[in-house]
């Protein structure tokens, strides 16, 4: 299949369907994608949602963090991924400082949907971001919130560290999770938080939670595609697994990941904190 040819093998995923999956206890399978060819592979393999992450700054552009990624970068890569997707729900990251106030958030989210073809945008944090979440929701723009290790706050955290380990920090994350859901977020990514905390948050909020280094009890899982294929240079994150090892193709690796998430064998205890 050529990268610019869409072949729908199943019905298109929607936001209400993700909510229904949580209600039924069905695991949601998500991966990142940054171009049409990988997006098509993920789509055909049955991935439920694709995230065009600002992680592209590190895994595609070779930068040290996600901070230099621009809105133009995100629009470009989201549009590329959209050309390869027929069924998966397409989510686009809002990069650093692209939602610092309501007007800025609305303008940039509008670009990601209108120019990029996204169906949802993702933004990090609670606090100041709650106004942006409310405004986007009021304008019928679906939002995925992101709590725990939020890479755009790497300098504040002093590195890429597990979040919510102390009692006070855990309580704050639980409060933030309820706050983003109340503000109108439709989905919540929990990154690098203790599995017990992620379990509590998943039980408390009405929206689906997607874990990455957050244990097996989230409503779904996401990994950076390059980590899942074992092709990211350097040390692979603890919470990831090389699904390409021992398999003959990228498509087979993605199908194995999707199956492992759905049957609950990934993540295992060694992938959690």
Buried (B, 14 or more C-beta within 10 A) or exposed (E): EEBEEBEEEEEEBEBEBBBEBBEEEBBBBBBBBBBBBBBBBBBBBBBBBBBBBBBBBBBBEEEEBBBBBBBEBBBBBBBBBBBBBBBBBBBBBBBBEBBEEBEBBBEBBBBBBEBBBBBBBBBBBBEEBBBBBBBBBEEEBBBBBBBBBBBBBBEEBEEEEBBBEEEEBBEBBBEBBBBBBEBBBBBBBBBBBBBBBBBBBBEEBEBBBBBBBBBBBBBBBBBBBBBBBBEBEEEBBBBBBBBBEEBEEBBBBBBBBBBBBBEEEBBEEEBBB
